[in-house]
Amino acid sequence: MDRLNRLFPDGLAGRIVLLLAITILVANLIALAVLNFQQQRFDRQASEDREIERIAALIPAMEAVDAQVRRVIARDASTRFARVRVDDAPLLTESAADSRSVYIALGLMETLEREDVSVAIIDRPIPAGAPDRRGRFRTDRVIAITMPLSARNGQAEWLNVVTSGASPRPGRVDGRPFLTVLALSLLCVLGVSIALARHLTKPLEHLSRAAEAAGRGDRSARVPEEGAREMRKAAQAFNAMQAEISQFDAQRMRMLAAVGHDLRTPMTSLRIRAEMIDDVEQRDAMVRTLEEMTVMADGLVSYAKEGQDSEKMEPIVLGPLLTRLCEDRGAKCNADLHVQVTGRRVGLGRAIGNLVDNAKRYGDEATVTLAQDKRHAIITIDDNGPGIARDRQDAMFQPFIRGDDSRSLETGGAGLGLSIARTIIIAHGGQVTLENRAEGGLRARVTLPLSDTPL
């Protein structure tokens, strides 16, 4: 079954063409079988007509001569396909009721203008040792014809004819002309069907590409509204959906940016007032709290900015990008320089940079490795820190969730770094996961779709 599925075309256009080709082949084979059957039928009928004509030509000659000459004429008229005899007794007493017998009898009666003709299709055993032309059947169907002749010397006589018909023609149609016509018809129909299939599936291909781009967060992706009515409606629905999602995302990000920005002014005012307090202990506590709030507000603004898609998608070679990020942050880098993806350079740099910063923050060192499989680029960021409990790993990508329970500024910001990284990576059609390393520390694993667009 798997081998059959591999042979079956995966694309819609290929399936349409294959279906048309199979339909044409089956239809032509059926037509060949019907043509072969009809040719055999016409040959048989022509053979019967010739036999009627031959017998009709014998009767006047036999009616005009005496009994002895009749037997000589019958002997000379016999062939290896027909035995003609003049006997004192009839071979048949009445005609059979089958259609062939009735057809031959009516033909003789009409030609000879007499009604005393008897015809029957009978099975004659094949003699022992004779070649078996019927395969496993040891009988041969023959035509028996009996009609009375005019009496001579007071003795009644009958003409008895047993014939297998005239020399049969081959029972099959010459296949060469048929195969030529079949090949030409296949070429013509397949050419038209390929063009038609491409025309029908082109809008689907556009829709598929736009949907993949939308899955990577590209809200500017649109589908040309062309093709059949159903495809135009699907394109219109997709474009309307993209416009609504884009508008919703823009409003949400503007709101987050506005909240983060508006919080800065009152927090700056509160910090000025807090620094005027004489009680040093109380003043330092208030300043630390305000600094944490400032970090959270700055994180909201950054989170909102990263949610915008104003940066254009372009082919990116990840090796140099990761090498530069690691050099700036003092991390180790093992990168395959030829891995290429499609994305936003600044956005991807921010996402991977956040993951490296997180590894450096909770461990003494970070190691970035770049590899690839058949469809994805794989980036791993390893640290030697304490790791994260398994039941908390997924929650770490939620906004304002931190690796430690404290709000100490010594270990970083407001807990938005991983959330921003995940938002950017998902917008590029990728995934990011966390897992504890067996040798200790945490591993962040990023997968991104490979790009097939040359630089």
C-alpha positions as CSV (number, residue, x, y, z in Angstrom):
1,M,0.0,0.0,0.0
2,D,2.8,2.4,0.8
3,R,4.5,1.7,-2.5
4,L,1.2,2.3,-4.3
5,N,0.8,5.6,-2.4
6,R,4.3,6.7,-3.5
7,L,3.4,6.0,-7.1
8,F,0.1,8.0,-6.8
9,P,0.7,11.7,-7.5
10,D,0.6,13.9,-4.5
11,G,-0.5,17.1,-6.2
12,L,-4.1,17.8,-7.4
13,A,-3.0,18.6,-11.0
14,G,-1.1,15.2,-11.2
15,R,-4.2,13.3,-9.9
16,I,-6.5,15.0,-12.4
17,V,-4.1,14.1,-15.3
18,L,-3.8,10.5,-14.0
19,L,-7.5,10.2,-13.7
20,L,-8.1,11.4,-17.2
21,A,-5.4,9.1,-18.6
22,I,-6.9,6.1,-16.9
23,T,-10.4,7.0,-18.1
24,I,-9.2,7.3,-21.7
25,L,-7.4,4.0,-21.5
26,V,-10.3,2.2,-20.1
27,A,-12.8,3.8,-22.5
28,N,-10.6,2.8,-25.5
29,L,-10.1,-0.8,-24.2
30,I,-13.8,-1.1,-23.9
31,A,-14.3,0.3,-27.4
32,L,-11.7,-2.2,-28.7
33,A,-13.5,-5.1,-27.0
34,V,-16.9,-4.0,-28.5
35,L,-15.3,-3.5,-31.9
36,N,-13.8,-7.0,-31.8
37,F,-17.1,-8.5,-30.8
38,Q,-18.9,-6.7,-33.6
39,Q,-16.4,-7.7,-36.2
40,Q,-16.8,-11.4,-35.2
41,R,-20.6,-11.0,-35.4
42,F,-20.4,-9.3,-38.8
43,D,-18.0,-12.0,-40.1
44,R,-20.3,-14.7,-38.9
45,Q,-23.3,-13.1,-40.5
46,A,-21.4,-12.6,-43.8
47,S,-20.4,-16.2,-43.7
48,E,-24.0,-17.3,-43.3
49,D,-25.1,-15.0,-46.1
50,R,-22.5,-16.5,-48.4
51,E,-23.7,-20.0,-47.5
52,I,-27.3,-19.0,-48.3
53,E,-26.2,-17.7,-51.7
54,R,-24.2,-20.9,-52.4
55,I,-27.1,-23.2,-51.5
56,A,-29.5,-21.1,-53.4
57,A,-27.3,-21.4,-56.5
58,L,-27.2,-25.3,-56.1
59,I,-31.0,-25.8,-55.9
60,P,-31.9,-24.9,-59.5
61,A,-29.1,-27.1,-60.9
62,M,-30.2,-30.1,-58.8
63,E,-33.8,-29.6,-59.7
64,A,-32.9,-29.8,-63.4
65,V,-31.0,-33.2,-63.4
66,D,-31.7,-36.8,-62.4
67,A,-30.8,-38.4,-59.1
68,Q,-27.4,-39.7,-60.1
69,V,-26.2,-36.4,-61.4
70,R,-27.5,-34.7,-58.2
71,R,-25.2,-36.8,-56.2
72,V,-22.2,-35.9,-58.4
73,I,-23.1,-32.2,-58.1
74,A,-23.4,-32.6,-54.3
75,R,-20.0,-34.3,-54.1
76,D,-18.3,-31.6,-56.2
77,A,-20.0,-28.8,-54.1
78,S,-18.6,-30.2,-50.8
79,T,-15.6,-28.5,-49.3
80,R,-13.6,-28.9,-46.1
81,F,-16.0,-26.4,-44.5
82,A,-19.3,-27.9,-45.9
83,R,-20.6,-31.3,-46.6
84,V,-23.4,-31.4,-49.3
85,R,-25.4,-34.7,-49.8
86,V,-28.5,-35.9,-51.5
87,D,-30.1,-38.5,-49.2
88,D,-33.3,-40.5,-49.2
89,A,-34.2,-39.2,-45.7
90,P,-34.1,-35.7,-44.3
91,L,-31.4,-34.7,-41.7
92,L,-33.9,-32.3,-40.1
93,T,-37.6,-32.5,-39.8
94,E,-38.1,-28.9,-38.6
95,S,-36.2,-25.7,-38.1
96,A,-34.8,-24.8,-34.7
97,A,-36.2,-21.8,-32.8
98,D,-32.9,-19.9,-32.2
99,S,-32.3,-16.6,-33.9
100,R,-29.4,-17.7,-36.2
101,S,-31.4,-20.7,-37.4
102,V,-34.5,-18.6,-38.0
103,Y,-32.3,-16.0,-39.8
104,I,-30.8,-18.5,-42.2
105,A,-34.1,-20.3,-42.8
106,L,-35.9,-17.0,-43.7
107,G,-33.0,-16.0,-46.0
108,L,-33.3,-19.3,-47.9
109,M,-37.1,-19.2,-48.1
110,E,-37.0,-15.6,-49.4
111,T,-34.3,-16.4,-52.0
112,L,-35.8,-19.7,-53.2
113,E,-39.4,-18.6,-52.8
114,R,-40.3,-21.7,-50.9
115,E,-41.2,-22.5,-47.3
116,D,-40.1,-26.2,-46.9
117,V,-36.6,-25.3,-45.6
118,S,-35.4,-26.6,-42.2
119,V,-32.3,-25.1,-40.5
120,A,-30.7,-25.9,-37.1
121,I,-27.5,-25.0,-35.3
122,I,-26.2,-28.3,-33.8
123,D,-23.2,-29.5,-31.9
124,R,-21.1,-32.0,-33.8
125,P,-18.5,-34.1,-31.8
126,I,-14.9,-33.6,-32.9
127,P,-13.3,-36.8,-34.1
128,A,-10.7,-38.4,-31.9
129,G,-7.2,-37.1,-32.8
130,A,-8.5,-34.0,-34.6
131,P,-7.0,-30.7,-33.5
132,D,-9.0,-29.0,-30.8
133,R,-9.8,-25.5,-32.1
134,R,-12.2,-24.8,-29.2
135,G,-9.8,-25.3,-26.4
136,R,-11.3,-27.5,-23.7
137,F,-14.6,-28.0,-25.6
138,R,-14.6,-31.2,-27.7
139,T,-17.6,-30.2,-29.9
140,D,-18.0,-28.0,-33.0
141,R,-21.1,-26.0,-33.7
142,V,-22.3,-26.4,-37.3
143,I,-25.2,-25.4,-39.4
144,A,-27.5,-28.1,-40.7
145,I,-29.8,-27.3,-43.6
146,T,-32.5,-29.7,-45.1
147,M,-34.9,-29.1,-48.0
148,P,-36.8,-31.6,-50.3
149,L,-35.9,-32.0,-53.9
150,S,-38.4,-32.8,-56.7
151,A,-39.0,-36.5,-56.9
152,R,-37.3,-38.5,-59.7
153,N,-38.5,-42.0,-60.6
154,G,-41.0,-41.9,-57.8
155,Q,-38.3,-41.6,-55.2
156,A,-38.3,-38.7,-52.7
157,E,-34.9,-37.0,-52.1
158,W,-33.6,-34.4,-49.7
159,L,-30.7,-32.0,-49.9
160,N,-28.8,-32.2,-46.6
161,V,-26.1,-29.6,-46.0
162,V,-23.8,-29.5,-42.9
163,T,-21.5,-26.5,-42.9
164,S,-19.3,-24.7,-40.5
165,G,-19.5,-21.6,-42.6
166,A,-16.9,-20.1,-45.0
167,S,-13.3,-19.8,-44.2
168,P,-13.3,-17.7,-41.0
169,R,-11.3,-14.5,-40.7
170,P,-9.0,-13.9,-37.7
171,G,-11.0,-13.3,-34.6
172,R,-9.3,-10.1,-33.5
173,V,-8.9,-6.6,-34.7
174,D,-5.5,-5.4,-36.0
175,G,-4.2,-3.5,-33.0
176,R,-1.6,-1.3,-34.8
177,P,-4.0,1.4,-36.1
178,F,-5.9,1.3,-32.9
179,L,-2.8,1.8,-30.8
180,T,-1.7,4.7,-33.0
181,V,-5.1,6.4,-32.6
182,L,-4.9,5.7,-28.9
183,A,-1.5,7.2,-28.5
184,L,-2.5,10.3,-30.5
185,S,-5.7,10.8,-28.5
186,L,-3.7,10.3,-25.2
187,L,-1.2,12.9,-26.2
188,C,-3.9,15.4,-27.2
189,V,-6.1,14.9,-24.1
190,L,-3.2,14.8,-21.7
191,G,-1.8,18.1,-23.1
192,V,-5.2,19.7,-22.7
193,S,-5.7,18.2,-19.3
194,I,-2.3,19.3,-18.0
195,A,-3.0,22.9,-19.1
196,L,-6.4,22.7,-17.5
197,A,-5.2,21.2,-14.3
198,R,-2.5,23.8,-13.9
199,H,-5.1,26.6,-14.6
200,L,-7.4,25.1,-12.0
201,T,-4.8,24.4,-9.3
202,K,-2.8,27.6,-9.6
203,P,-5.2,29.6,-7.3
204,L,-4.9,26.7,-4.8
205,E,-1.1,27.0,-4.9
206,H,-1.4,30.8,-4.3
207,L,-3.7,30.1,-1.4
208,S,-1.4,27.5,0.1
209,R,1.6,29.8,0.0
210,A,-0.3,32.7,1.5
211,A,-1.6,30.5,4.3
212,E,1.9,29.4,5.1
213,A,3.1,33.0,5.1
214,A,0.1,33.9,7.4
215,G,1.1,31.0,9.7
216,R,4.6,32.6,10.0
217,G,2.9,35.9,11.1
218,D,3.0,37.7,7.7
219,R,-0.2,39.7,7.9
220,S,0.5,41.3,4.5
221,A,0.1,38.0,2.6
222,R,-2.8,38.1,0.2
223,V,-4.2,35.8,-2.5
224,P,-5.1,37.0,-6.0
225,E,-8.8,36.9,-6.4
226,E,-8.9,35.0,-9.7
227,G,-9.9,31.6,-11.2
228,A,-13.2,29.8,-10.7
229,R,-16.0,31.2,-8.7
230,E,-15.3,28.9,-5.7
231,M,-11.6,29.9,-5.7
232,R,-12.4,33.6,-5.9
233,K,-14.7,33.3,-2.9
234,A,-12.0,31.4,-0.9
235,A,-9.5,34.0,-1.8
236,Q,-11.8,36.8,-0.8
237,A,-12.6,35.1,2.5
238,F,-8.8,34.6,3.2
239,N,-8.0,38.2,2.4
240,A,-10.8,39.5,4.6
241,M,-9.6,37.2,7.4
242,Q,-6.0,38.5,7.0
243,A,-7.2,42.1,7.1
244,E,-9.2,41.6,10.3
245,I,-6.4,39.7,12.0
246,S,-3.9,42.4,11.0
247,Q,-6.2,45.1,12.3
248,F,-6.7,43.2,15.6
249,D,-3.0,42.6,16.1
250,A,-2.2,46.3,15.4
251,Q,-4.8,47.5,17.9
252,R,-3.6,45.1,20.6
253,M,0.1,46.0,20.1
254,R,-0.8,49.7,20.1
255,M,-2.6,49.3,23.4
256,L,0.3,47.4,25.0
257,A,2.8,50.1,23.8
258,A,0.5,52.9,25.0
259,V,0.2,51.2,28.5
260,G,3.9,50.7,28.8
261,H,4.7,54.2,27.6
262,D,2.1,55.9,29.8
263,L,3.4,54.1,32.9
264,R,6.8,55.7,32.5
265,T,5.8,59.3,33.4
266,P,4.1,58.6,36.7
267,M,6.8,56.1,37.7
268,T,9.5,58.7,37.0
269,S,7.6,61.2,39.1
270,L,7.2,58.7,41.9
271,R,10.9,57.9,41.8
272,I,11.8,61.6,42.1
273,R,9.6,61.9,45.2
274,A,10.9,58.6,46.7
275,E,14.5,59.8,46.4
276,M,13.5,62.8,48.6
277,I,12.5,60.6,51.5
278,D,14.9,60.9,54.4
279,D,14.4,57.4,55.7
280,V,17.2,55.5,53.7
281,E,15.8,52.0,54.2
282,Q,12.3,53.0,53.1
283,R,13.7,55.1,50.2
284,D,15.8,52.3,48.8
285,A,12.9,49.8,49.0
286,M,10.6,52.2,47.1
287,V,13.3,52.9,44.5
288,R,13.9,49.2,43.9
289,T,10.1,48.6,43.4
290,L,9.9,51.5,41.0
291,E,12.9,50.2,39.0
292,E,11.2,46.8,38.7
293,M,8.0,48.6,37.5
294,T,10.1,50.5,35.0
295,V,11.6,47.3,33.6
296,M,8.1,45.9,33.3
297,A,6.9,48.9,31.4
298,D,10.0,48.8,29.1
299,G,9.3,45.1,28.5
300,L,5.7,45.9,27.5
301,V,6.9,48.4,24.9
302,S,9.4,46.0,23.5
303,Y,6.8,43.2,23.4
304,A,4.4,45.4,21.5
305,K,7.1,46.5,19.1
306,E,8.2,42.9,18.4
307,G,4.5,42.0,17.6
308,Q,4.5,44.4,14.7
309,D,5.4,43.1,11.2
310,S,6.7,46.2,9.5
311,E,10.1,44.4,8.8
312,K,10.1,42.6,5.4
313,M,10.7,38.9,5.1
314,E,13.9,38.0,3.3
315,P,16.3,35.0,2.9
316,I,18.7,34.8,5.8
317,V,21.8,32.7,6.2
318,L,21.7,31.8,9.9
319,G,25.4,31.0,10.4
320,P,26.8,34.6,10.2
321,L,23.9,35.9,12.2
322,L,24.4,33.5,15.1
323,T,28.1,34.0,15.0
324,R,27.7,37.7,15.5
325,L,25.2,37.3,18.3
326,C,27.4,34.9,20.2
327,E,30.5,37.2,19.8
328,D,28.5,40.1,21.2
329,R,27.3,38.1,24.2
330,G,30.4,36.0,24.9
331,A,28.8,32.7,24.0
332,K,30.2,29.7,22.2
333,C,29.0,29.1,18.6
334,N,29.0,25.9,16.4
335,A,27.1,27.0,13.3
336,D,26.7,25.5,9.9
337,L,27.3,28.5,7.7
338,H,25.1,27.3,4.8
339,V,21.7,27.0,6.6
340,Q,19.2,29.4,5.1
341,V,15.7,30.4,6.3
342,T,13.2,33.1,5.3
343,G,12.5,35.7,8.0
344,R,13.0,39.1,9.5
345,R,16.7,39.6,10.3
346,V,16.2,42.0,13.3
347,G,13.3,40.0,14.7
348,L,15.2,36.6,14.6
349,G,18.3,38.3,16.1
350,R,16.2,39.6,18.9
351,A,14.6,36.2,19.5
352,I,17.8,34.2,19.5
353,G,19.5,36.9,21.5
354,N,16.9,36.7,24.2
355,L,17.4,32.9,24.5
356,V,21.2,33.4,24.7
357,D,20.8,36.1,27.3
358,N,18.5,33.9,29.3
359,A,21.2,31.1,29.2
360,K,23.9,33.4,30.2
361,R,21.8,34.9,33.0
362,Y,21.1,31.6,34.7
363,G,24.4,29.8,33.8
364,D,28.1,30.6,33.6
365,E,28.2,29.9,29.9
366,A,26.1,29.4,26.8
367,T,26.7,27.3,23.7
368,V,24.8,27.8,20.5
369,T,24.7,25.0,17.9
370,L,23.2,25.2,14.4
371,A,22.2,22.1,12.3
372,Q,19.5,21.1,9.8
373,D,17.4,18.2,8.7
374,K,15.5,17.8,5.4
375,R,13.0,20.5,6.2
376,H,14.1,22.6,9.2
377,A,17.0,24.5,10.6
378,I,17.6,23.5,14.2
379,I,19.2,25.9,16.7
380,T,20.0,24.7,20.3
381,I,21.1,27.0,23.1
382,D,22.7,25.1,26.0
383,D,23.6,26.4,29.4
384,N,25.0,24.9,32.6
385,G,22.5,26.5,35.0
386,P,20.1,24.8,37.4
387,G,17.5,24.0,34.8
388,I,13.8,24.3,35.1
389,A,11.3,21.9,36.7
390,R,9.5,19.9,33.9
391,D,6.1,21.0,34.9
392,R,7.1,24.7,34.6
393,Q,8.9,24.6,31.2
394,D,5.8,25.4,29.1
395,A,4.7,28.1,31.5
396,M,8.1,29.9,31.1
397,F,6.9,31.3,27.7
398,Q,4.0,33.2,29.2
399,P,4.5,36.9,29.8
400,F,5.9,38.0,33.2
401,I,6.9,34.4,34.2
402,R,10.5,34.2,35.4
403,G,12.8,31.3,36.1
404,D,13.1,32.3,39.8
405,D,10.3,33.4,42.1
406,S,11.9,36.6,43.1
407,R,11.8,40.0,41.3
408,S,15.5,40.6,41.8
409,L,16.9,42.8,39.1
410,E,20.2,40.9,39.4
411,T,18.7,38.1,37.3
412,G,17.1,40.1,34.6
413,G,13.9,41.9,33.6
414,A,10.2,41.4,33.9
415,G,9.9,37.9,32.4
416,L,9.1,38.9,28.9
417,G,12.3,37.7,27.1
418,L,11.1,34.1,26.4
419,S,7.6,35.3,25.6
420,I,9.0,37.7,23.0
421,A,11.3,35.0,21.6
422,R,8.4,32.6,21.2
423,T,6.2,35.2,19.5
424,I,8.9,36.0,16.9
425,I,9.7,32.3,16.3
426,I,6.1,31.3,15.8
427,A,5.6,34.2,13.5
428,H,8.3,32.6,11.4
429,G,6.5,29.3,11.2
430,G,8.9,27.7,13.8
431,Q,8.7,26.3,17.3
432,V,10.7,26.7,20.5
433,T,10.9,24.3,23.4
434,L,12.8,23.9,26.7
435,E,14.2,20.7,28.2
436,N,16.7,19.8,30.9
437,R,20.0,18.4,29.8
438,A,21.0,15.0,31.1
439,E,24.5,16.4,32.0
440,G,22.9,19.4,33.8
441,G,21.6,22.7,32.6
442,L,18.8,23.8,30.3
443,R,18.5,23.4,26.5
444,A,16.3,25.7,24.3
445,R,15.6,24.1,21.0
446,V,14.4,26.3,18.0
447,T,13.2,24.9,14.7
448,L,12.6,27.1,11.6
449,P,11.5,26.1,8.1
450,L,14.3,26.0,5.6
451,S,14.1,28.5,2.7
452,D,14.2,27.4,-0.9
453,T,14.6,31.0,-2.1
454,P,18.2,31.7,-3.3
455,L,19.9,34.8,-2.0
